[in-house]
Amino acid sequence: MIKRILRKNIQKRERQIQPNKKLLKYSITMGKSKTVLFYTNHFLRDEEMMGGVNIYLKSIVDPLLNKGTKVIIIERDPLGLQEISTESLLVYPLIVDKKKNSFKGILFKINKVFIKLFPWADLRLDNTINTLINSWAFSNQISKIPDLDIVQVPNLESIGIFLPRKRNYQLIVRASSDRKLWDEENEIRPTLDSRMVQKLEARQYKKADKIFAPSKYLANILTKNLKRHVDIIGSPVHVNFLKWDFDFMRENHLENFQFVLFYGVLSRRKGIFNIAEAIRTCWEMGFDKKLVVIGHDIRINGISNLARMKDIIGDSLCNSNFIFFPTIKHSQLFPVIEKSKFVLMPSIIDN
């Protein structure tokens, strides 16, 4: 029942490609190289708390290391974690020196002047300025690394815009989203800042030797917008790399009833409000399964997305059927997924 209603509220999720074969081929191709560099916002060392990007990186990095390839990971925010320095793996932060920080301060001051002069116009350029400075720092930092063969960067942050056009390495962009769709689904209204960030992202795509996306849906959008080929490489999911922990499920009595499950960040782009509308309709029609939601709640304009979900569903239905848990470890999550009747992930933009 809920599946039929979800199809009316959202587009049907496209059939995903088999990711492991293409991922293995991609890893083997990169494994022929001497040195492969990845840029990410942060690289978690704890497998238990890794999100999608970190799981993807681990799935690529591990086979590369096994093939004797040197891997370098530069992270924008180390989250206070120590650097990793071994013969084959280096993980260290993006270095923004005093000169660049001073210049960033000047740009912010100039931006504030224009904001005061034209208060009716939204001229704040925080994301644009941070992108320019971080990209400048990244370009300088990797110029000092010898024998690079492949540099892979995400589409978000446009970190590769200042890399030279003539270079001795291949630049690969992993597109995890389309910026315009991302902003729309995150309820980010168009501003000068967001339009500038889109232009910077487009500039990075032009510089890339290769672009790939994790889904056919996204690859088709990018191919149309960029007028160039975008490869499809699905993101892998490994459920057997950790020992499963059943204590969380037992302690919260999840074994005692049937439920459907959503897990992930509680953001609009993941389809949580579609789920709320669909499950409300199903419960009103007599659907007898509870809804379990596991993930990090976020606030938009000061309002919790969890609270917005509950408002859509209604207090009377939520009180007996809606169960929420903050983010839990993977070893605790996997048994919950297995026990669920099915998992709700309606977004074809994010998942």
Salt bridges, closest charged atoms under 4 A:
GLU47 OE2 - LYS58 NZ 2.70
ASP62 OD2 - LYS58 NZ 2.82
GLU75 OE2 - ARG45 NH1 3.11
ASP97 OD2 - LYS100 NZ 2.96
ASP122 OD2 - ARG189 NH2 2.90
GLU157 OE1 - ARG76 NE 2.94
GLU185 OE1 - ARG268 NH1 3.53
GLU187 OE2 - ARG268 NE 3.95
GLU187 OE1 - ARG308 NH1 3.13
GLU201 OE1 - ARG179 NE 3.21
ASP209 OD2 - ARG167 NH2 3.17
ASP231 OD1 - HIS229 NE2 2.71
ASP247 OD1 - ARG250 NH1 3.33
ASP288 OD1 - LYS289 NZ 2.82
ASP350 OD1 - ARG269 NE 2.70
ASP350 OD2 - LYS270 NZ 2.43
